[in-house]
């Protein structure tokens, strides 16, 4: 939670996408379009129901376990608990890593805190956590050149204790190579107001070595917001959240914060009824688009897939139908799943090596064709 939202906000700069060459990516868009409003809404409700997440409470421990179960259900296996002590009590950061294919030791970090103060913290920071979870869900099966760490920090509300511990005990000793860090904190907006703008935050503090790089990444973040959501953007400065320990270590940071600042954080009324769920949903779409861009997500080419599989698919991307060519006479069934692993099609195969299947009924997005334990990724336009 940010406790000092001062008059400097007047100095924010309206961002125009026309000034930047970055353009809409159809592949990224197909992933963003699978962002689920219902998932965001359910996460917010479940986080609220977990209670007040302060140090030493069962609610805080239960939230950690809830987060682990979510990431595990998405298929993540590289899940670490970073233990530290605050007020003579153990607390835990949660780090979930998705390995990159080209630069596995260079990381894009997407982070937000899960502890709360006084209330259930549905906005501060259930909104950020719900977005990080949805981003992790949709990126799990996506190839990215850079690795991604989804980090849920604890004890942000008492002085960024969890993020300071992680920087001092992991980032600095291991010389962790961080490409950029995206911090998401309190992005629920205010129910009943027009929530059509998100604040994109850049580093304007000392040490200033990476301030220009931070400004460039923040401009890119704002462009991704415009490309992959219906929100407008404003540029402001980073302060009082979990990106600041990284900033102090000369890492490149950027962040997202609500434009209409809610009066409810740090009170018992920080509840879902007082935020704008659709606003959180739009920010989730923007975050997914930006994460794909920062981590350089890519679609495996047809040639690469053919070399790994006993069948090939074209066209890819496709609209109404796909043609599948098998290297040998096929026997069995062809299974199709969406990016979340849900089966959307199960088709019996005949003995013909080239067969055509309709996909007109499917929504736009990424799907996986599986035959004889081999998989090819396709995009429905």
C-alpha positions as CSV (number, residue, x, y, z in Angstrom):
1,X,0.0,0.0,0.0
2,X,1.3,3.5,-0.8
3,X,0.8,5.9,2.0
4,X,2.1,9.1,0.5
5,X,0.2,9.9,-2.7
6,X,1.3,13.5,-2.8
7,X,0.8,16.5,-5.1
8,X,3.6,15.3,-7.3
9,X,1.0,13.2,-9.1
10,X,0.0,16.5,-10.8
11,X,3.2,16.0,-12.7
12,X,2.2,12.8,-14.4
13,X,2.5,12.7,-18.1
14,X,-0.3,11.4,-20.4
15,X,1.1,8.7,-22.6
16,X,0.3,8.4,-26.3
17,X,0.9,5.1,-28.2
18,X,1.4,7.0,-31.4
19,X,4.9,8.0,-30.3
20,X,6.2,4.4,-30.2
21,X,6.8,1.8,-32.8
22,X,5.6,-1.2,-30.8
23,X,2.5,-2.6,-32.4
24,X,-0.2,-5.1,-31.5
25,X,1.0,-8.7,-31.7
26,X,-1.6,-11.2,-32.8
27,X,-0.1,-14.1,-30.9
28,X,0.1,-12.1,-27.7
29,X,-3.4,-10.9,-28.3
30,X,-4.6,-14.5,-28.6
31,X,-3.3,-15.2,-25.1
32,X,-4.5,-11.9,-23.6
33,X,-8.0,-12.7,-25.0
34,X,-8.1,-15.8,-22.8
35,X,-7.9,-13.7,-19.7
36,X,-10.9,-14.7,-17.6
37,X,-13.1,-12.1,-15.8
38,X,-14.5,-15.0,-13.7
39,X,-11.0,-16.1,-12.6
40,X,-10.2,-12.5,-11.4
41,X,-13.6,-12.3,-9.6
42,X,-13.2,-15.6,-7.9
43,X,-9.6,-14.9,-6.8
44,X,-10.7,-11.6,-5.2
45,X,-13.6,-13.4,-3.4
46,X,-11.4,-16.2,-2.1
47,X,-8.6,-13.8,-1.0
48,X,-11.2,-11.7,0.9
49,X,-12.6,-14.8,2.5
50,X,-9.2,-15.8,3.8
51,X,-9.3,-12.9,6.3
52,X,-6.9,-10.4,7.7
53,X,-3.4,-11.5,6.6
54,X,-1.1,-10.0,9.3
55,X,2.1,-11.5,10.7
56,X,1.5,-14.5,12.9
57,X,-2.1,-15.1,11.8
58,X,-3.6,-18.3,10.4
59,X,-5.0,-16.2,7.6
60,X,-1.5,-15.3,6.4
61,X,-0.3,-18.9,6.5
62,X,-3.5,-20.1,4.8
63,X,-3.1,-17.5,2.0
64,X,0.5,-18.8,1.4
65,X,-0.9,-22.4,1.1
66,X,-3.7,-21.1,-1.1
67,X,-1.2,-19.5,-3.5
68,X,0.9,-22.6,-3.6
69,X,-2.1,-24.7,-4.5
70,X,-3.0,-22.2,-7.3
71,X,0.4,-22.3,-8.9
72,X,0.6,-26.0,-8.6
73,X,-2.8,-26.4,-10.3
74,X,-1.5,-24.3,-13.2
75,X,1.4,-26.8,-13.7
76,X,4.3,-25.0,-12.0
77,X,6.9,-27.2,-10.2
78,X,9.7,-24.7,-9.5
79,X,8.1,-23.2,-6.4
80,X,10.3,-21.8,-3.6
81,X,9.5,-20.5,-0.1
82,X,11.9,-17.8,1.1
83,X,11.7,-17.7,4.9
84,X,12.6,-14.6,7.0
85,X,11.7,-13.3,10.4
86,X,9.7,-10.3,11.4
87,X,8.7,-9.5,15.0
88,X,10.2,-12.8,16.1
89,X,7.8,-14.6,13.8
90,X,8.6,-16.5,10.6
91,X,7.2,-15.0,7.4
92,X,7.4,-16.3,3.8
93,X,7.9,-14.9,0.3
94,X,6.7,-17.2,-2.5
95,X,8.8,-17.4,-5.7
96,X,7.5,-19.3,-8.7
97,X,9.9,-19.6,-11.7
98,X,9.1,-20.3,-15.3
99,X,12.3,-21.1,-17.3
100,X,13.1,-19.3,-20.5
101,X,14.3,-21.1,-23.5
102,X,17.2,-18.8,-24.7
103,X,18.2,-16.8,-21.6
104,X,17.2,-19.1,-18.7
105,X,19.4,-17.2,-16.2
106,X,17.9,-13.7,-16.9
107,X,14.6,-12.9,-15.3
108,X,11.6,-10.8,-15.8
109,X,10.0,-10.4,-12.3
110,X,6.3,-9.9,-11.9
111,X,5.6,-9.2,-8.2
112,X,3.1,-8.1,-5.6
113,X,2.5,-8.5,-1.9
114,X,-0.1,-10.8,-0.3
115,X,0.0,-9.6,3.3
116,X,-2.6,-7.0,4.5
117,X,-3.0,-4.5,7.2
118,X,-6.2,-4.2,9.5
119,X,-8.5,-5.5,6.8
120,X,-8.7,-8.4,4.3
121,X,-6.9,-6.2,1.8
122,X,-9.1,-7.2,-1.2
123,X,-7.8,-4.1,-3.1
124,X,-4.5,-3.8,-1.2
125,X,-3.2,-6.2,-2.5
126,X,-5.7,-8.8,-3.5
127,X,-6.1,-7.0,-6.8
128,X,-2.5,-7.4,-7.6
129,X,-2.3,-11.0,-6.5
130,X,-5.3,-11.9,-8.6
131,X,-3.6,-10.4,-11.7
132,X,-0.3,-12.2,-11.0
133,X,-2.1,-15.5,-10.7
134,X,-4.0,-15.0,-14.0
135,X,-0.8,-14.0,-15.7
136,X,0.9,-17.1,-14.4
137,X,-2.0,-19.3,-15.5
138,X,-1.9,-18.1,-19.1
139,X,1.9,-18.0,-19.5
140,X,2.6,-21.5,-18.1
141,X,2.5,-23.2,-21.5
142,X,3.9,-20.3,-23.5
143,X,7.5,-20.4,-24.7
144,X,9.4,-17.3,-23.5
145,X,13.0,-16.5,-24.3
146,X,13.6,-15.0,-20.8
147,X,12.7,-16.7,-17.5
148,X,9.9,-15.3,-15.4
149,X,9.7,-15.1,-11.6
150,X,6.3,-14.6,-10.2
151,X,7.0,-13.4,-6.6
152,X,4.4,-12.9,-3.9
153,X,6.0,-10.9,-1.1
154,X,5.0,-10.9,2.6
155,X,5.3,-8.1,5.1
156,X,5.2,-5.3,2.6
157,X,2.8,-3.4,4.8
158,X,5.3,-3.1,7.7
159,X,8.1,-1.6,5.7
160,X,8.8,-3.8,2.6
161,X,10.4,-6.3,4.8
162,X,9.9,-9.3,2.6
163,X,11.3,-7.7,-0.6
164,X,14.2,-6.2,1.3
165,X,15.0,-9.7,2.6
166,X,14.9,-11.2,-0.9
167,X,17.1,-8.5,-2.4
168,X,19.7,-8.7,0.4
169,X,19.7,-12.5,0.7
170,X,19.1,-13.7,-2.8
171,X,19.4,-11.0,-5.5
172,X,22.7,-9.5,-4.2
173,X,24.6,-12.7,-3.1
174,X,23.7,-14.6,-6.2
175,X,24.1,-11.6,-8.5
176,X,20.6,-12.4,-9.9
177,X,20.4,-11.1,-13.5
178,X,17.1,-9.2,-13.6
179,X,15.9,-7.8,-17.0
180,X,13.1,-5.8,-15.5
181,X,10.7,-6.0,-12.5
182,X,7.0,-5.2,-12.8
183,X,5.4,-4.4,-9.4
184,X,1.6,-4.5,-9.1
185,X,0.1,-3.0,-5.9
186,X,-3.4,-1.7,-5.2
187,X,-5.0,-1.6,-8.6
188,X,-8.7,-2.1,-7.7
189,X,-10.0,1.4,-8.3
190,X,-13.1,2.8,-6.7
191,X,-16.5,1.3,-7.4
192,X,-18.9,3.9,-8.7
193,X,-16.2,6.0,-10.3
194,X,-15.0,6.0,-13.9
195,X,-11.9,3.8,-13.7
196,X,-10.5,4.1,-17.1
197,X,-6.8,5.0,-16.4
198,X,-4.0,3.1,-14.8
199,X,-0.8,4.7,-13.5
200,X,2.4,3.3,-14.9
201,X,5.3,4.1,-12.5
202,X,9.0,4.7,-13.3
203,X,12.2,5.1,-11.3
204,X,12.8,8.8,-10.5
205,X,14.9,8.2,-7.4
206,X,18.6,7.8,-6.5
207,X,20.6,5.9,-7.4
208,X,19.7,7.1,-10.8
209,X,21.9,4.9,-13.0
210,X,18.9,3.0,-14.4
211,X,16.3,5.8,-14.4
212,X,16.5,6.2,-18.2
213,X,16.1,2.4,-18.7
214,X,13.2,2.4,-16.2
215,X,11.5,5.3,-18.1
216,X,11.9,3.3,-21.4
217,X,10.4,0.2,-19.9
218,X,7.6,2.2,-18.3
219,X,6.8,3.8,-21.7
220,X,6.7,0.2,-23.1
221,X,4.4,-0.9,-20.3
222,X,2.1,2.0,-21.0
223,X,2.0,1.1,-24.7
224,X,1.1,-2.5,-23.8
225,X,-1.7,-1.2,-21.6
226,X,-3.1,0.7,-24.7
227,X,-2.6,-2.3,-27.0
228,X,-4.1,-5.1,-24.9
229,X,-6.7,-3.4,-22.7
230,X,-9.2,-0.6,-23.0
231,X,-7.5,1.6,-20.4
232,X,-5.7,4.9,-20.7
233,X,-2.4,5.5,-19.0
234,X,-0.5,8.1,-17.0
235,X,3.2,8.1,-16.2
236,X,4.2,8.8,-12.6
237,X,7.1,7.9,-10.2
238,X,7.7,4.8,-8.2
239,X,7.6,4.9,-4.4
240,X,6.6,3.0,-1.2
241,X,6.2,-0.5,-2.6
242,X,8.1,-3.7,-3.2
243,X,10.0,-2.5,-6.2
244,X,12.0,0.0,-4.1
245,X,14.5,-2.5,-2.6
246,X,15.3,-3.6,-6.1
247,X,15.6,0.1,-7.2
248,X,18.1,0.6,-4.4
249,X,20.2,-2.2,-6.0
250,X,20.2,-0.4,-9.4
251,X,17.7,-2.9,-10.9
252,X,15.3,-1.7,-13.7
253,X,11.8,-1.3,-12.2
254,X,8.3,-0.3,-13.4
255,X,4.9,-0.6,-11.8
256,X,1.2,-0.3,-11.9
257,X,-1.0,1.6,-9.4
258,X,-4.7,2.7,-9.5
259,X,-5.5,6.2,-10.8
260,X,-8.6,6.7,-8.5
261,X,-7.0,6.0,-5.1
262,X,-9.3,4.1,-2.8
263,X,-9.9,5.3,0.8
264,X,-10.4,1.7,2.0
265,X,-6.9,0.1,2.2
266,X,-5.6,-0.5,5.7
267,X,-9.2,-0.5,7.0
268,X,-11.8,-3.1,7.7
269,X,-13.7,-1.9,4.6
270,X,-11.1,-2.9,2.1
271,X,-13.6,-5.2,0.5
272,X,-14.6,-6.3,-3.0
273,X,-17.8,-4.3,-3.0
274,X,-15.8,-1.1,-2.9
275,X,-13.5,-1.8,-5.9
276,X,-14.1,-2.2,-9.7
277,X,-13.7,-5.9,-10.7
278,X,-13.8,-5.0,-14.4
279,X,-11.0,-2.5,-13.9
280,X,-8.9,-5.2,-12.3
281,X,-9.7,-7.5,-15.3
282,X,-8.5,-4.9,-17.8
283,X,-5.3,-4.4,-15.8
284,X,-4.8,-8.1,-15.9
285,X,-5.0,-8.1,-19.7
286,X,-2.5,-5.3,-19.8
287,X,-0.2,-7.2,-17.5
288,X,-0.4,-10.3,-19.5
289,X,0.5,-8.4,-22.7
290,X,3.4,-6.6,-21.0
291,X,4.7,-9.8,-19.5
292,X,4.7,-11.6,-22.9
293,X,6.5,-8.7,-24.4
294,X,9.1,-8.3,-21.6
295,X,9.9,-12.0,-21.6
296,X,9.8,-12.3,-25.4
297,X,7.2,-14.9,-25.8
298,X,7.1,-16.7,-29.2
299,X,5.2,-19.3,-31.1
300,X,7.1,-22.4,-32.1
301,X,7.3,-22.5,-35.9
302,X,5.7,-25.2,-38.0
303,X,9.2,-26.4,-39.0
304,X,10.4,-26.7,-35.4
305,X,7.2,-28.6,-34.4
306,X,7.5,-31.0,-37.4
307,X,11.0,-31.9,-36.3
308,X,9.7,-32.8,-32.9
309,X,6.4,-34.4,-33.8
310,X,5.0,-37.3,-35.9
311,X,2.5,-34.9,-37.5
312,X,2.3,-31.4,-38.8
313,X,-0.5,-28.8,-38.9
314,X,-1.4,-26.0,-41.3
315,X,-2.4,-23.3,-41.6
316,X,-1.1,-22.1,-38.3
317,X,-2.4,-19.6,-37.2
318,X,-5.8,-20.8,-38.5
319,X,-9.4,-19.6,-38.6
320,X,-12.1,-22.0,-39.8
321,X,-10.2,-25.3,-40.1
322,X,-6.9,-27.0,-39.9
323,X,-5.3,-29.8,-42.0
324,X,-3.1,-32.4,-40.2
325,X,-0.6,-34.5,-42.1
326,X,0.6,-37.6,-40.3
327,X,4.0,-39.2,-41.0
328,X,2.5,-42.7,-40.6
329,X,-1.1,-44.0,-40.9
330,X,-2.8,-42.7,-37.8
331,X,-4.6,-44.9,-35.3
332,X,-6.5,-43.6,-32.4
333,X,-7.8,-40.2,-31.4
334,X,-6.7,-36.6,-31.7
335,X,-7.1,-34.5,-28.6
336,X,-7.2,-30.7,-28.4
337,X,-6.8,-28.7,-25.2
338,X,-6.8,-25.0,-24.5
339,X,-4.0,-23.1,-22.8
340,X,-5.4,-24.0,-19.3
341,X,-5.3,-27.8,-20.2
342,X,-9.1,-28.2,-20.6
343,X,-10.1,-30.6,-23.4
344,X,-12.1,-28.8,-26.1
345,X,-12.1,-31.4,-28.8
346,X,-11.6,-35.2,-29.1
347,X,-11.7,-36.5,-32.7
348,X,-11.5,-40.1,-33.9
349,X,-9.0,-40.6,-36.7
350,X,-9.4,-42.6,-39.9
351,X,-6.5,-44.3,-41.8
352,X,-5.9,-41.3,-44.1
353,X,-2.6,-39.5,-43.6
354,X,-4.0,-36.1,-44.4
355,X,-7.2,-35.0,-42.6
356,X,-9.0,-31.7,-42.1
357,X,-10.8,-30.7,-38.9
358,X,-13.1,-27.7,-38.3
359,X,-12.1,-25.3,-35.5
360,X,-14.7,-22.7,-36.3
361,X,-16.6,-23.3,-33.0
362,X,-13.5,-22.5,-30.9
363,X,-12.8,-19.0,-29.5
364,X,-9.7,-17.2,-30.5
365,X,-6.6,-18.3,-28.6
366,X,-3.9,-20.9,-28.2
367,X,-4.6,-24.6,-28.3
368,X,-2.6,-27.8,-28.2
369,X,-3.1,-30.8,-30.4
370,X,-2.0,-34.1,-28.9
371,X,-1.5,-37.4,-30.7
372,X,0.5,-40.4,-29.5
373,X,1.9,-38.3,-26.6
374,X,3.3,-35.7,-29.0
375,X,2.0,-32.1,-29.0
376,X,1.8,-29.2,-31.5
377,X,0.7,-25.7,-30.5
378,X,-1.7,-23.9,-32.8
379,X,-3.3,-20.5,-32.7
380,X,-7.0,-19.9,-33.6
381,X,-7.5,-16.4,-35.1
